[in-house]
Amino acid sequence: MNHNLFDTFAARMRERANAPFTTTREGRHYSYQDALSASAQLAGALTALGVNVGDRVAVQVDKSPEAILLYLACLRIGGVYLPLNTGYTGDEIRYFLKDAEPALFVCRPSDIDTARAIASDTGCPAVESLGTDAHGSLMEKAQQSDPRDDIVTLGERDLAAILYTSGTTGRSKGAMLTHRNLASNAETLVSSWHFSAEDRLIHALPIFHTHGLFVACNVTLMAGASMCFLPKFDADVIFDELPKGSVMMGVPTFYTRLVQDPRLTPEITAHMRLFVSGSAPLTAETHEAFEAKTGHAILERYGMTETNMNISNPYTGARRAGTVGMPLPGVEMRITSRETGEEVAQGEIGMLQIRGPNVFIGYWRMPEKTREELLEDGFFITGDRAMVDEQGYVHIVGSG
């Protein structure tokens, strides 16, 4: 059996061949067949550039549909996708390239000279560029390369991606995520959030984090749904898209800004079925104000770079303001005392630990840190403090 996540995506993409995958405000669009073909062309370019199974592909580019196609091409050939925050400085990029030792660094066209200099300093053998309008040297190479229509056979524990944490308490750590980690979480979210091929996701998130890349894009691909792919959050654009969409995933600031806008009404959101919030705590005030103005209760959930999504308010049932809901199917949690390591009683605050097929396999080249945070019994110490209320809903009350 092939556990390559792209193998699962490809089956759905073939079924939905003529259906839209991504559209942009500028009118560019990819059907699922277009995406299959483009990912094969990009896979051919990656191979020609020397990317082999297990090699890292570091990517610091502005958001575009082609960046997602590059991610799919990496999966297809067994490469390890390594997205980097577009705000990272040259010195930060130097650290990541030195630490991850990628076979290829893909940058913005405007950064190509700086990128080549950094790559030379760090021993990265290849640098290419990718722009927001399907331009750049990588796309040129893709057009000239022999497409790779094959899908590399991989095991469950083969790496699909490395995502670096922010590094606020020391140097950034590369969370190693496997094909099974990503596949299991996408399947769970499609089921739990009732995604279908009929959905149209309004995508205004960045794609170098778990939320915008793995939650939004992987769920869309797994369901055979479509995305309106926006470069960033713009309230005017969001209000224009709401009548044509069915789902929006956002961070709390998205909803705070929408609540303050008089255009937010039951009528403008009538076609929408789900609003999801994550990446930071959503205040009860915003949750309640949004529901009062639209009739929609925002679904808040809890995830991490190392685990993808762990806990979610229910799709059917009460979505309680100030909580992140209950563990997703297949995910186990426990809340323990910092002092004793024993589980605390319901209603008491302790350290949240998570176990499940979504939990990463460790930090890149940091075995000691991995042993500290990923316990022998499979539970991951999240670093967040939490409590479970009398109705079984989880409250995240702080970190550390």
N, C-alpha and C positions, 0 to 999 in steps of 0.2 A: 504493500500500500504506500502511495506517495503522500507524505504529510506536508508537502510544500503548500503553503497557504494559497499561492497563486493557482495551484491545481483546482482548488475549491472555487476560487473566484472565476477561473476560466470557464468552468462548467456553467456557471450562472451567466457569464457574459455571452456565451454562445447561445443560450436559451433566449437572451434578451438582445440579440445581435442588432436589431434595427431600432431598439429603444434608446432614448437619450441617456447618456451617462453624466456628462457635465455640459453646462451652458454658461456663458459669460454675458455680462451686460453689453459687451461690444458685439455680440452676435456670433462669436466663435462657439462651436459646439463639437462634441465627440459623441458619437453613438457608441454602444458597447463593442460593435465590430471595429469601429475606428480605433478604440482603445486597445483592443486585442492586437490589431495590426501595428499600431504605433509602439506598443510595448515590445513587440517582436523586433521592430527596427532598432529601437533603443537597446534591446538586449544584444543585438548584433554589434552595435557600436561599443558597448561595454566589453564584450568579448574581444573585439579588435584592439581595445585599449589595455588588455591584459587582466581584466577582472575575472577571477576564477571563484569557484565555490569557497565560501568562507571569507573571501576578501571584503574588506570594508570599503564602502563608497560614501565619502563625506560630502555633504551637500549644504551649501549656504546660498540659497537663491530666494528671490522674491516669489510670492505665491502665484502659481499659475497651474492650469490643468496639466501642462507638460511635466511639472514637478511630480505630480501624482503618477503620471505615466512612467517617469524615471523610477519611482518607488516600486511600481509593478514590475518593471524590467529587472530590477535588482532581485526581487523575489523569484522571478521566473528562472534566473540562472543560478540561484543559490548564493547571490551576493548578500552582504549585510548592510542594510540601509542605515545611515548615520546622519540624521538631520541636525543642523546647527542653527541656533537662533540668529536671525538676520541682524540683530543688534550687537553681536559679538565683535570685539575689536581685533585688530591684527595680532596682538599679543595673545589674546584668548584663542584665536584660531591656531596659532602656532602651538599652543599647549595641546589642543585636541588632535592635531595632525601628528604631533610627536607621540602622544599617548596611544592613539588608535592605530597608527601606522596604516592608513588607508592605501589601497592600490590606485585610487582616483579621488581627486578633489574637484567638485563641480561648484563654480562660483557664479556670481552675477557678471555679465559682460563688462561692466564698468570697473570691476575689481580684478580683472585678469592679470594685470602686471604685478600688482601686489601679491595676488595669490600664487603666482609663479615663483616669486621671490621667497615667500614663506615655504612653499613646497620644496624648493631647492634646499633651504635651511634645514628642513625636517626629514628629508629623504623621501618625500612623496613622489612617486615616479611619473604621475600624469595629472594634468590640470586641463579642464575644459570649462566652457561657460554655457549658461542657460538663462535666457531672458524671459520676460513676461508675455511676449508675443510670438512664441514658438521660434525664436531666433537664438543665435549663439552657436558656438563651435560644436557643441554636442549634438544639436539637432542637425547641423550640416553633416556631421559624421554618420548620424543615423540614416540620413537619406542615401548615403553612399555605401553603407554596409549591407552585407547579406543578412536578411532577417533570421532570427532564431525562433522558429516556431515550436521547438521542443520546450518541455518543462522539466527541469532537473529534479530527479527523485531525491527526497530528503527525509530524514527522520524527525520525530517529534521534538527532539532536543536540539536540532540544528538551529543556529541563530538566524533570525529574520531581521533584527534591528538592534542597534545600541542607541539608547537615549541618555544623554548626560544630564545629571541633576544640576541644579543651579549652583551648588557649591557654596552656600551661605555659611556653612560651618566647616570650612576646609576646602581642599581642592575638589573639583567636580568629579563625580563618580559616574562611570558608564554602566547603566543598567542593561544587562544582556537579556533580551526578550526572544523567545523561541517561536517557531511557527505554531506550535501547540498553544503557547500563551495567547497569541493574537487570535488564532482561529476559535479557541474555546470562548474567549470573551466576546467576539463578534457574534457568534452563534447565540450566546446567552442574551445579549442585548437585543438582537433581532426579535427573539421570542418574548422577552420581558417587556419591551417597549412597543410590541405589535407592529414592527416594520413590515412593509410589503413592497412589491414592485410598483405599486401605485403612488408611493410617497415621493414627494419632491422636497428635498432638504435645502433650506436657506443656510448657506455655509459662509459665515463671515469671520471665522476663527483663523488664527495662524496655523500653519501645517508643520511646525517644528516641535510641537508638543503632542502628548498623548491625546488630548481632547480633539484637536482639529484633524489629526492624522488618523489615529487608530479608532477612536470612537466614531467620528463623523464619516470618514471615508471607508473604513473597513465595514461598518454596518451598512452603508449604502451599497457597497459592492456585494456583500453577502445576501442582501435582500433583492438585488437587481433594481434598486430605486434610482433616482436621479438627483443631481445637485445643481443648484444655482450657485456658482462659484464666484464669490465676491472677494476683492483684494483686501477689504477691511470692513469694519463696522461703520456704516454711514446711515444715520437715521432716515434721511430722505429716501435712500435706496431701499432700506428695509421696509418702509411703509409702502413703497411701490411694489415690492415683491410679496408681501404678506397675502394678498388675495390670490396669488398663484402658487403659494407653497402649502405644505401640510405639516412640516416639522421645522423647528429652529433650535439649534444648540448654541448656547451662549454662556458668557461669564456674567457675574452679577451686575457689572457696570452696564452691560447691554440693557438689562431690564430696568435698571435705575433710570437710564436715559429715556427709555420708551415710556415709562410711567409718568415722567414729567412732561410728556408731549401730548397736547390736546387731541392729536390725531389718533391716539390709542383708544379704540372703541370696540364694542362687540361686533360691529359691522365689518371693520377692517380685518378682524381676526376670525371671521366666521368660517373661512375655508381651512383654517389651521386645526390640527388635532392634538399637537403636542409641542410644548415649550420645555426644554431641558436646560438646567443650569448646573455649572460645576466650575472647578479650578480654584474657587475661593468660596467662603461662606456667603450665602444669600440671606440678607436680613429678613426677619419676619415682617417688617414694615413694607419692604418691597414686594414680598410674596403676597401679602394681603391686599396691597394697593393694586397690584397687577390683576389679581382675581376680581377685585371689585370693579375694575374698569373694563374687563374683557369677558369675565365668566370662566377664564382658564386658570387652573391652578398649576403653577410652574412645578415641574418634576425636578427636585434636587437630588443629586447623587454624589457619591464619594469615590474618588479614585486616586491613583498615584502613578508616577512614572514607572515605578517598579512592578506595578500590579495591574495596570489598566483599571477597569471599574470593579469595585468590590461590593458596594452597598447602594441601594436605590429606593427611593419612595416608590410605591406601587403605581402601576399604570391604572389598574382598576382598584379603587379603594382610596382612602383618605391620604392626600399628600400634605403632610403636616409641616407647617412653617417652622423653621428653626431646627429641623431634623434632616438627616440624609436617608432615612428610611430603614430598610432591613437588608441583610445579606442577600446578594443575588443567588440564584440556584447554582449549586456546586461550590459556593464560597463559604468557608467556615471562618468564624471570628471568635476571639476571646479577649476579655479585658482583664488585665492582670495588675497586681500591686507592684510598683517599682521596687519596693523594699524586699518583698518575699518571693515575687514571681508567681504567686498563687492567684487564681482567678478571684475577682472581687464579686460581691453580691450585686444583684440587679439594683440599679439606682445609684450605685457607687461609681466614682470616677477612677479610672485606671488607664494603663497603657494599652492601646489597641493593637492586636496582632491579627494577621490574616493568613489563611492557607487556602489554596485551591489551584486548579490548572492554569489560572491566569497569573500566578506569582512567578516573577522572573527567576533565573537560575543563578544569579550572582552578579557582582560588580566586575567589570573588565579589569583583569590583572590586579585585583585587590582582594586576594584570598582572605586576609585577616579581617578586613571590613565586612566581607561576605559572611564569615563565620560569626561575627558580632551581631549581625542583623537578621540573618537567615538561619533559623535554628535547625537542629538536627531532625526535629519532628516535622519540618516543613513550614512552620509558622514564620512569618516575616514580621519583625518589630517595626511598625509604621513610624514611630516617633510622635504620634498624635495621641492626645488624651481624649477619652470618650466615656460615655455612659449610656446605658440602655434604660429607657423609661418603662413605666408600668404597662404600656401598650406594645412594647417590643421594638420601638423606634430608636435608632441610634442618634445620639447627639455628639458632635465633635466639639469639644470645649476648649481646645488649645493644643499647643505642641510643646514637646520637650518634657 
